[in-house]
Amino acid sequence: MIYAFDTYYKEKTAKTVCVKFRNWESESILEIFQEEITIPGNYESGSFYKRELPCLLSLLEKINLEEDAILIVDGYVTLTKTKDGLGGYLYHALNEKYPIIGVAKNDFSDENPNKREVFRGESKKPLFVTSKGIDVDFCENMIKIMHGKYRIPTILKKLDQFSRE
């Protein structure tokens, strides 16, 4: 089972949404989880995880993840060869039990051997895929085959829309 997460920030609250779907080619969502909490802290450049990780962990307390769960975050799992992004911190917070895939819309750094550029549809702009606990080349291929003919896979686009509602 695959669980994808996104958080949207309002003035004083953060809304985190998770969508659960069966496989990489799925067009339909099996279940939606959501929670809105007070923003846990101010944005710190280079330490985005400090703001968003508490939101993800809070929502995860309400979800019974299946044993074979794979988690997708909107952002990076690794920022460089030695520095974790949001997904890396989540991976460690979950005791490295679940593989984490990061799908980012913007490039962060050039020196990340764990980063793959994924071009979908006819887009000239890639998505940036990183991972922990699962082979990044496998992840690159899975993001490529996700449902949808545009740059952003259908389910991830729906997830973004749910988080903004």
C-alpha positions as CSV (number, residue, x, y, z in Angstrom):
1,M,0.0,0.0,0.0
2,I,1.2,3.5,-0.8
3,Y,0.6,6.6,1.4
4,A,1.3,10.1,0.1
5,F,1.4,13.1,2.4
6,D,1.2,16.9,1.8
7,T,0.9,19.8,4.2
8,Y,-0.5,23.2,3.4
9,Y,0.0,26.2,5.6
10,K,-2.6,28.8,6.4
11,E,-2.0,31.8,8.6
12,K,-1.9,30.0,11.9
13,T,-2.6,26.3,11.1
14,A,-1.2,23.6,9.0
15,K,-3.5,21.1,7.2
16,T,-1.8,17.7,6.5
17,V,-3.5,15.2,4.2
18,C,-2.6,11.6,3.4
19,V,-4.0,9.6,0.6
20,K,-3.8,5.9,0.5
21,F,-3.7,4.0,-2.8
22,R,-3.1,0.5,-3.9
23,N,-0.3,0.6,-6.6
24,W,1.8,2.9,-8.7
25,E,-0.7,2.9,-11.7
26,S,-3.7,3.6,-9.5
27,E,-6.0,6.4,-10.5
28,S,-8.3,6.1,-7.5
29,I,-7.7,6.8,-3.9
30,L,-8.7,4.2,-1.3
31,E,-8.8,6.4,1.7
32,I,-8.1,10.0,2.8
33,F,-6.8,11.0,6.2
34,Q,-6.5,14.7,7.3
35,E,-5.8,16.8,10.2
36,E,-5.4,20.5,10.9
37,I,-3.1,21.7,13.7
38,T,-1.6,24.9,15.0
39,I,1.7,25.5,13.1
40,P,4.4,23.9,15.2
41,G,7.0,26.6,14.6
42,N,8.3,29.3,12.3
43,Y,9.9,28.5,9.0
44,E,13.7,28.1,9.3
45,S,15.7,28.3,6.0
46,G,17.5,25.0,5.6
47,S,15.5,23.3,8.4
48,F,12.0,23.0,6.8
49,Y,11.6,19.6,8.5
50,K,11.3,21.2,11.9
51,R,8.1,22.8,10.8
52,E,6.5,20.0,8.8
53,L,7.7,16.8,10.5
54,P,5.5,17.4,13.6
55,C,2.5,17.7,11.2
56,L,3.3,14.4,9.5
57,L,3.9,12.6,12.8
58,S,0.7,13.9,14.3
59,L,-1.4,12.6,11.4
60,L,0.5,9.3,11.3
61,E,-0.7,8.7,14.9
62,K,-4.2,8.4,13.4
63,I,-3.2,6.0,10.6
64,N,-2.7,2.2,10.9
65,L,0.0,1.8,8.3
66,E,0.1,-1.6,6.7
67,E,3.3,-3.7,7.1
68,D,4.3,-3.2,3.4
69,A,3.6,0.5,3.4
70,I,5.6,2.9,1.2
71,L,5.4,6.6,2.1
72,I,5.7,9.5,-0.3
73,V,6.4,13.1,0.9
74,D,6.1,16.3,-1.0
75,G,9.8,17.3,-0.9
76,Y,13.2,15.8,-0.4
77,V,14.3,12.7,1.5
78,T,17.9,13.6,1.1
79,L,19.2,17.1,0.3
80,T,22.9,16.1,-0.3
81,K,25.0,13.0,0.1
82,T,25.2,13.6,3.9
83,K,22.2,15.8,4.7
84,D,18.6,14.7,5.2
85,G,15.5,16.5,4.0
86,L,12.0,16.1,5.5
87,G,11.6,12.5,4.3
88,G,14.9,11.5,5.8
89,Y,13.9,12.8,9.2
90,L,10.6,11.1,8.8
91,Y,12.4,7.8,7.9
92,H,14.4,8.0,11.1
93,A,11.4,9.1,13.2
94,L,9.6,5.9,12.1
95,N,12.6,3.8,13.2
96,E,13.6,3.2,9.5
97,K,10.6,0.7,9.3
98,Y,9.0,2.2,6.2
99,P,10.6,3.3,2.9
100,I,10.2,6.9,2.1
101,I,10.1,8.5,-1.3
102,G,10.4,12.3,-1.8
103,V,8.9,13.9,-4.9
104,A,9.9,17.6,-5.1
105,K,8.8,20.1,-7.7
106,N,11.9,22.3,-7.4
107,D,15.6,21.5,-7.6
108,F,17.6,22.0,-4.4
109,S,21.2,21.0,-5.0
110,D,23.5,19.6,-7.7
111,E,25.5,17.3,-5.4
112,N,23.0,14.6,-4.4
113,P,23.8,11.1,-5.8
114,N,20.4,10.0,-4.4
115,K,18.5,12.4,-6.6
116,R,16.8,11.5,-9.9
117,E,15.1,13.8,-12.4
118,V,11.8,12.4,-13.6
119,F,10.3,13.7,-16.8
120,R,6.6,12.9,-17.2
121,G,4.3,13.5,-20.1
122,E,5.5,16.2,-22.4
123,S,6.8,18.4,-19.5
124,K,10.3,19.9,-20.0
125,K,10.5,20.4,-16.3
126,P,11.3,17.4,-14.1
127,L,10.2,16.2,-10.7
128,F,13.1,15.4,-8.3
129,V,12.9,12.0,-6.7
130,T,14.9,11.0,-3.6
131,S,14.5,8.0,-1.2
132,K,15.6,6.1,1.9
133,G,14.9,2.5,2.6
134,I,14.1,1.8,-1.1
135,D,16.2,2.0,-4.2
136,V,16.0,5.4,-5.8
137,D,16.2,4.0,-9.4
138,F,13.2,1.9,-8.6
139,C,11.4,5.0,-7.2
140,E,12.3,6.9,-10.4
141,N,10.6,4.3,-12.5
142,M,7.6,4.1,-10.3
143,I,7.0,7.8,-10.3
144,K,7.3,7.7,-14.1
145,I,4.5,5.1,-14.4
146,M,2.1,6.7,-12.0
147,H,-1.3,7.5,-13.5
148,G,-1.7,10.8,-15.4
149,K,-0.3,12.3,-18.6
150,Y,1.1,15.5,-17.0
151,R,4.2,16.4,-15.0
152,I,2.4,15.8,-11.6
153,P,0.8,12.3,-11.3
154,T,-3.0,12.3,-10.9
155,I,-3.0,11.1,-7.3
156,L,-0.4,13.6,-6.2
157,K,-2.3,16.4,-7.9
158,K,-5.5,15.4,-6.1
159,L,-3.5,15.3,-2.8
160,D,-2.3,18.8,-3.3
161,Q,-5.9,20.0,-4.0
162,F,-7.2,18.2,-0.8
163,S,-4.6,19.9,1.3
164,R,-5.6,23.4,0.0
165,E,-9.3,22.9,0.6
